[in-house]
Amino acid sequence: MATRWCDHVAPVTELVDCNGEPHRVTWRTGKVVLEDHDLAAERMLQALGGGTCECLRVLKRWRDLHSWATSGELYLQMRSRVAAQVLAPGELASIQELGLLLTWERAWRQQAYMGTQARWLHEQLRARAVEPLRQHLAHWAERLGAHQSSSVDVEVLRPGQEPRLAGEIDRYRVRATAGLGVSWMLGVHPRGLAVVDGAFVLDLLPSATGLRARAVRWEEGAGGTARPVAAVGRLGRDPGGTGSPATG
């Protein structure tokens, strides 16, 4: 059975002050659940002219934000208008951000040019990928005896493009550019698997026998210059207890 991006994300529950009482709002397996409300009853009460409780407002803002995000202009307008409000309380905000990545990717998929959503995705990718990529390069620079003066960049890929890592390491410099997609931000980074045993993980692959990944190591060639080589392997544990991609 195919897994969804949300299947590996742990549930999050936050307390909301709802009419003077602490109520639980939970996100799990891709859905927001109002733990202390009968949603059908609340909506019937609204239809009869009753007020809207804070938990329902949280749920509505959650759903509205994804509708707004399909339009770059509308999203910015609505974010500005509700800046003083909490769109999603506490840790729910980070979950909401992950969901927005998919919304922006779908909007970008429908455009023929580099739109606002693509720029937002690039910002989100840089925030997540640059530091792990630097750690990966520092590991291999030390291993290959190179200076650690490095040039690092990331680019966000359109849906369907293959993730990649290009560059070179020699005695004097380290250069690398990673091309990654939303699947990396949703699948690899939240699991803490960006760098495993010095290898940079490009993506995770479906497998019935365990977690498999496409990861990059560096191989030194003629002239002492090393270049990245990607291989598919199973993510496991070595005898020392650290994560290790076993190629094959």
Buried (B, 14 or more C-beta within 10 A) or exposed (E): EEEEBBEEBEEBBBEBEBEEEEBBBBBBEEEBBBEBBEEEEBBEBEEEEEEEBBBBBBBEBBEEBBEBBBBBEEBEEBEEEBEEEBBBBBEBEEBBEBBBBBBBBBBBEEEEEEBBBBBBBBEBBBEBBBEBBBEBBBBBBEBBEBEEEBEBBBBBBBEEEEBBBEBBBBEEBBBBBBBBBBBBBBBBBBBEBBBBBBBBBBBBEEEEEEBBBBBBBBEBEEEEBBBBEBBBBBBEEEEEEEBBBEEE
